[in-house]
């Protein structure tokens, strides 16, 4: 390990640099967060890729517009994901789609009983498992799906709670339910298909 | 078959655990059931069909807009920084133009005027010649006029 590695700048330092006129600071900030945001939107949005691209672009345009008003309270990542989430909800309201429920606090996913002692999903190859996992994730209730997708992008539970504007324990509970439901769904696999 | 996938998932789960923030790790250490939750999450999170990539054109648009905003801020800051100096310079310039434009040209002194007696000989001859030329021009024009009349 080299001793000459400089400590990484914080998000707030990059934002200050950008607001002072340094466009390279914004490039570094974007590089740091754009993949996670895109992965999150891909998993949460049920539209095609062009719609995901549009939402992604709109999120960053809103970020650029509101950065002068950003203060250091809270995490930049949570703020970024919150903007994206609100834009997604607005779009779904406008399109009057029902696939994303607005009652985000309900925990009413039906639980499928897992056959005891059986984890057949471990016997599938990686690609099949990945496909099944994606389908199973889309079957989760919206709030659980969101928590799982955010966690998959290495967003901490504290940040998830800030994004969803709920207590930390609620975010943890949603994750617990999500994993339980995923395990149940994958456990009921018959010949590689979800029941 | 099972052991290969398990081994892969375990490796990825361990990688994910190391990536967790210190704060979260401290928080979870007090809750055994959450520790299991974290391991399960890491295990499931490791299985995915491939990370979706952002369309390059979208990234370019976003970075271009941010760049133009940054340039505008830089120019605005420069303008604000040098505005007092520029304003003072403009004020001085305007004052100077105003001040010097009001001044009248100097009146020639009376003793600078030459009297006829002080003309030099050449100047006197030049005057005489031009007087003769003018009188001949009048004579020519008179003869032309009288010729037209005839």
Interface residues (C-beta under 8 A of the other chain):
Chain A: X18 X19 X20 X21 X22 X23 X26 X27 X30 X34 X35 X38 X39 X42 X49 X53 X56 X57 X60 X61 X64 X122 X123 X124 X125 X126 X127 X129 X130 X131 X133 X134 X148 X151 X152 X154 X156 X157 X158 X172 X175 X176 X179 X182 X183
Chain B: X1 X2 X5 X6 X8 X16 X19 X20 X21 X23 X24 X27 X34 X37 X40 X41 X44 X45 X47 X48 X49 X50 X51 X52 X53 X54 X55 X58 X59 X61 X62 X63 X65 X66 X67 X69 X70 X71 X73 X74 X77
